[in-house]
Amino acid sequence: MDMPQPSRAVLSRRDQIVTGLRALLPADAVINDPTETRAYECDALSAYRCPPLAVVLPRTTDEVAATLRFCHENRVPVVPRGAGTSLSGGSMPTADAVVLGVARMNAVLETDYDNRFIRVQSGRTNLSVTGAVEAEGFFYAPDPSSQLACAIAGNVAMNSGGAHCLKYGVTTNNLLGVTMVTMDGTVVELGGPWAETAGLDLLGVVCGSEGQLGVVTEATLRILPKPEGARPVLVGFASNEIAGACVSDIIKAGILPVAIEFMDRPCIRACEAFARAGYPDCEALLIIEVEGSEAEITEQLARIKAIALSHDPVEFREAADEEQAKRIWLGRKSAFGAMGQINDYMCLDGTIPVSALPQVLRRIGELSRAYGLEVGNVFHAGDGNMHPLILYNANTPGQLETCEALGAEILKLCVEVGGCLTGEHGVGIEKRDLMGVQYDPADLEAQMRVKDVFDPRWLLNPAKVFPLDASATRRTG
Amino acid sequence: MRPRSEVELSEAIRAAVGPLAIMGGGTRRLGTDAGLVLETGGLAGVRLYEPGALTLVAGAGTPLAEVERLLAGERQRLAFEPPDLRGLMGREGVSTIGGVAAEGASGPRRVQAGGCRDAMLGVRFVDGRGEVVKNGGRVMKNVTGYDLVKLVAGSRGALGVITEISLKVQAVPETEVTLISETSGPEVLQAALRTPFDISGAASTKGHALLRIEGLAGSVAYRAGALKATLKGDWREVDGAESAAIWRDVRDVAEFAGRSGAVWRLVVKPTAAEGIVARLRAEAPVEALYDWGGGLVWLLTDAEAQVRETVGSDGHATLVRALPGMKQPLLPPEAPAVAALTARLRAEFDPRGLFAQGAA
């Protein structure tokens, strides 16, 4: 993975740039001590690191605007950062960049239950949005697994998903409006506490643009009344094919579980060894969760049971009480920790059409053997979003590279069967150079023209998303 | 012009010397289009339908009715229930899936299942430079690159000609029930939407409140009972075809079809809806139909009503059907910073201004 050479012109003005930022912002908002900027050298894709030129931590939209205007005038690249939990390197800096972190902007600005929205500053964490409304019986639906730590700013930038998006959609389906600052310091209001826009849906393209079009400082989010209850069942199968067919039949039957999670044998074994959740020893396992009142849950689970039993499961396990429900989720929720216990791992994030599931899992098994690295699969089966976990040893020279090569093969496979490179983690730097697998040059050109409009100088998070050679003339121009 | 392929369409756009009027079935455009008519009927046909994956891919010129027929055969449907505005607009013609996508046409179920944009998983389009562009795909979760699908959805052809759309579809629930209260108005809709009973339609017409519940039979019965116990007023229930007919009329704004007057479509903060209508009524006769729990208001007015001034900062208003002599733009004006970005996007994708008519 390459990053562009830092601009000498910027590095040579390092002191002037820091002095200029200090003149615009409160004293504690600008950090340039190397021992402190190190904390910002990477995000959750921690294999790649680079301390930035400086870090700015504003408290208001005006301070964000002042920072961006200054950096625009001085042609300094800016890397926006939420909570730094990106798995794709979305907030990894370069040596010539100012990191603009919104973590201090975490206030709730407005809650409105009759109109079912909350307006927050973008540094607020995902889970604390729900925390602000749950006393009134509401919740914010997108629930990425980093929800305790991740910020709404990053959720908007990456269009984050989660385990429950089968029913509730991802960030873009739950985002009503933003206050955003473009690279030249202009403050733009997009959307608002109403359903949709009449003009071009700029909000729609900003969501998921990985911090390349603007810095979101406030967000208006749809909140939903919390369902009365939820309960999972666990079903074990003798093959991936049968589990896949069961998923497809449940969806076709018109039952809408909030989650259908899938684990394959390597993953089941690792989880079992780690968490001892008492999972059956089988080839494939589904956890299906439904919501509603007690009677509604019973009704839905009866339908699911009938469908599951028609597929000859090795086990169908219901939860009689809260404790048993927790045990069903226990293994799944510790899957990443379990795999990490065995070795270092790389978590992929491709999406495939649900129908291609058995074929893709078979091929991943073949690739795993060919590359000599074990792969466990855990994923959101209802929407086809896979998370193959490739195990490797970072201390063995060459294994990271082998792992990345295997990862690239698996993602190419996802695209080949009609899916995509990333379902919820984003492109960042991690999948940047694979974009040509999914998109033709004209497709990428169309996307880059959108960036030309919002950030003509290509200063905002410039070396991400697009293959470096495709964006080269724009970044230097 | 009626291109039969993306290649032909691309050549036609590259060769164009003046404005083009993109035409699906011509059933839902705003105003009248000037320019050389460019029909999408040659780009028709369902390319892929996987009921088990809830996915359908169709050429833009595919008639909406054909898509709906195919889905119905598997007991599936478009969750966003696109309105049929022929009656309201006084038009004939065959609505196409491309027209639905270009308008972002969304019906009553938007409050629960999202709008057209939310169901659009991928698009192919040919922009004003003649470039064939694809974006998104046919899977539910996809954050690979920028989401141009959202930008194209509802853009009214301002950036290019949509040639293919992939859509997320939904199973038809086994039961639907509508609760009707003749003593409650729009004010009860927001209270209903605050409950956990998963309402899939919340409308008010002729002073009646309408709430729709869909799902498994037992669940629907439970929620209908729970809602009646929670909300004030007298409620009666209708189900099946009778319920479906009510929502078809709400969706298509049937109440205003064939009536004279200007028609406005307001998208507003739901609790602001009644106040806006009351302030307008103080000045001029106005009829109102509320959908989306008050978030969508259809107005039938005379030419003088100060609609946009009254909506103010609570949302926006589109003039869907103007009266002769009305001077207002059909689409609501945008704030300067937004208008500047929109204008630059249009210039990037359509540098020669071929689709200038597209956004009315």
Interface residues (C-beta under 8 A of the other chain):
Chain A: D112 Y113 D114 N115 R116 G137 M158 N159 G161 C165 L166 G169 V170 T172 N173 T182 T186 V187 V188 E189 L190 G192 P193 W194 A195 E196 T197 A198 G199 L200 D201 L202 L203 G204 V205 C207 G208 S209 P225 K226 P227 E228 S248 D249 I251 K252 A253 G254 I255 L256 G292 S293 A295 E296 E299 Q300 R303 T351 I352 P353 V354 S355 H380 G382 D383 G384 N385 G418 G419 C420 L421 T422 G423 E424 H425 G426 V427 K431 M435 Q438 Y439 D440 A442 D443 L444 E445 A446 Q447 R449 V450 K451 D452 V453 F454 V465
Chain B: E50 P51 G52 A53 L54 T55 E74 R75 G104 S106 R110 G114 G115 R117 D118 D127 E131 V132 V133 K134 N135 G137 R138 V139 M140 K141 N142 V143 T144 G145 Y146 D147 L148 V149 K150 L151 A153 G154 S155 A158 L159 A171 V172 P173 E174 Q190 A191 L193 R194 T195 P196 D198 G215 L216 G218 S219 Y222 R223 A226 V267 V268 K269 P270 T271 W292 G295 L296 D314 G315 H316 T318 L331 P332 E334 A335 A337 V338 L341 T342 R344 L345 R346 E348 F349 A359
